[in-house]
Amino acid sequence: MNRDSLPSMMTVVGFLVAALFVVFGLYVIFAKPMQNIPREFRNIFGYIVIGYGVFRSVIIYQKHKERKDADDENE
């Protein structure tokens, strides 16, 4: 493992975590075990978690793109 592979690995891990947030938000909204929680609370919390996952993925993508552009300029 070299220093160049670490940022790309962290990008992959970041996208996986963001995807887990989206999946967890969908689980909160639609899962059968969550039916005993009032629907309004499930929807609010689920959509906030989904929004955070999407927000994180956009931020990670922008940072990855900036890092790639900076690497291209240095070559």
ChimeraX attribute file (.defattr): number of C-alpha atoms within 10 A of each C-alpha:
attribute: neighborCount
match mode: 1-to-1
recipient: residues
	/A:1	5
	/A:2	5
	/A:3	7
	/A:4	8
	/A:5	9
	/A:6	11
	/A:7	12
	/A:8	14
	/A:9	11
	/A:10	13
	/A:11	16
	/A:12	14
	/A:13	13
	/A:14	18
	/A:15	20
	/A:16	14
	/A:17	15
	/A:18	23
	/A:19	17
	/A:20	15
	/A:21	21
	/A:22	21
	/A:23	16
	/A:24	17
	/A:25	24
	/A:26	17
	/A:27	15
	/A:28	24
	/A:29	21
	/A:30	15
	/A:31	12
	/A:32	9
	/A:33	9
	/A:34	13
	/A:35	12
	/A:36	8
	/A:37	11
	/A:38	9
	/A:39	14
	/A:40	10
	/A:41	12
	/A:42	21
	/A:43	16
	/A:44	13
	/A:45	15
	/A:46	22
	/A:47	17
	/A:48	15
	/A:49	21
	/A:50	21
	/A:51	16
	/A:52	16
	/A:53	24
	/A:54	17
	/A:55	13
	/A:56	18
	/A:57	19
	/A:58	14
	/A:59	14
	/A:60	19
	/A:61	15
	/A:62	12
	/A:63	13
	/A:64	17
	/A:65	12
	/A:66	12
	/A:67	14
	/A:68	13
	/A:69	11
	/A:70	11
	/A:71	10
	/A:72	9
	/A:73	8
	/A:74	7
	/A:75	5
